[in-house]
């Protein structure tokens, strides 16, 4: 097997196929499907992955954007919540040229966007339970400052649509990748007989 960053680049020797890595990726994919299901089928869902996202979100407020003024400090939580998975996606796809983990972190990016869209939609109503100060609602403050509080539901719906579409495309891309790299049949030969 050739090592070019992509773990599944096969040589002509059919004995070189890495079955273990493919099965590991398949197990990760099945886990992602279980994680994705409630996000894609329920209006509001807060899963175990969101607790890790919450830590990243809060670090954006108090670690990375604390000294950039009130508006950026409040926006910093959302910026970090999107920047961390985006940085991992860029790392895997651009530097490591490793498609599978890049698609997994791309899914994570859109899962975060879905979570943020729910937070945006709640800006006007402020009924979601919040971490920390009970009066602090990032998007109520941000939309209020931008004079967009009356549009919070529509803006949240727009980002929800983008997030759901991104999650579905990520899942489809993972499916295609696993089918393409399946060590039990050569899909390239089946599709492109020459």
Helices and strands as residue ranges (DSSP letters): G 14-16, H 19-41, H 49-59, I 60-64, H 70-90, I 91-95, H 99-121, H 138-145, G 149-151, H 152-180, H 187-191
